Amino acid sequence: MRQRLAKSAAIAATVSLLVSGCATDGSGMTETGQGAAIGTAAGAALGAIIGSQGANAGSGALIGSVGGALIGGLAGAYMEQQRKDFQKVLAQEISAGAIRVEKLPNDQLLVGMTGETTFEVDSDQIKPGFYSTMDKIAAIVNKYGKTELVVAGHTDNTGSAEHNQQLSERRAGSVERYLEGRRVLPQRIRASGYGLSQPIATNDTDAGRRLNRRVDIAIIPLTEGA
C-alpha cells in the first residue's frame, strides 16, 4: 500500500502546494473564498488518489453484490439526487463547518469531515457526539446503494511521518467499521490512510492544520462498462 500512497502523493503534490497558500494570513481572500478554494482542491486531490488506486467500481463481484449497475446517463441524476439529500440531511453540520459535500468529476461526490469534529486529538475513536452525523451519512449511503466508497484519512504534519501515517490509517478504518456497523456492505468500502502527504492548507498555522486533519469519503457510482 505504501507504494500506492507514494504515487498518490506525487500526483496531487501540485494541487496541495497551490492550495496551501489559501489559509495563510494576508492572502486577500475572504473566509468564504478560502473555504471554496480549499474545498475544490480537496476534491481534486482526492480525485487524483482515486485515479491512482485504480477504481474497483464496475467490477462484476461488486456490481453483483449491489444488485446491478447504473445505466449510462442515469448515473448523473442518481448522484445529483444523492448530493441534494446529503445537503438537506446534513444542513446543520455543513453550516457549522463539520461536514462538506462537494461534486467531483465523473458524477462522483465527496463527503468530508474534519478531524477536529470527528476525533479527539491523536485518537482514532470517533467521538460519541458525532455518531448521529455518521448515522445520517450511513442512511443516505444505504439509500443509494449502487456506489463504491473510498475512505481516505489525512493528518497535519505534527509528529513523525510514520506516526501520522498509522493514525490516518486507523481513522479511515474507524469510519469504515462504523459504516459497516450501520449495514453498509463491506464490499462497497475501501479505506486507506495518507498521513501528512495530502495537505489541503498550510501546516504553518493552527487553522491550516485543523483543515488538514480530516477524513474524506469519495462516493463513486457503479456504472455499466466502468
Secondary structure, DSSP 4 states (H G I P E B T S, - for coil): -HHHHHHHHHHHHHHHHHHHGGGSTT----HHHHHHHHHHHHHHHHHHHHHHH---TT-HHHHHHTTSPBPTTHHHHHHHHHHHHHHHHTHHHHHHTSEEEEEETTTEEEEEEEHHHHB-TT--SBPGGGHHHHHHHHHHHHHS-SEEEEEEEE--SSS-HHHHHHHHHHHHHHHHHHHHHTT--GGGEEEEE-TTS--SS-SSSHHHHHHHSEEEEEEEE-BTT-
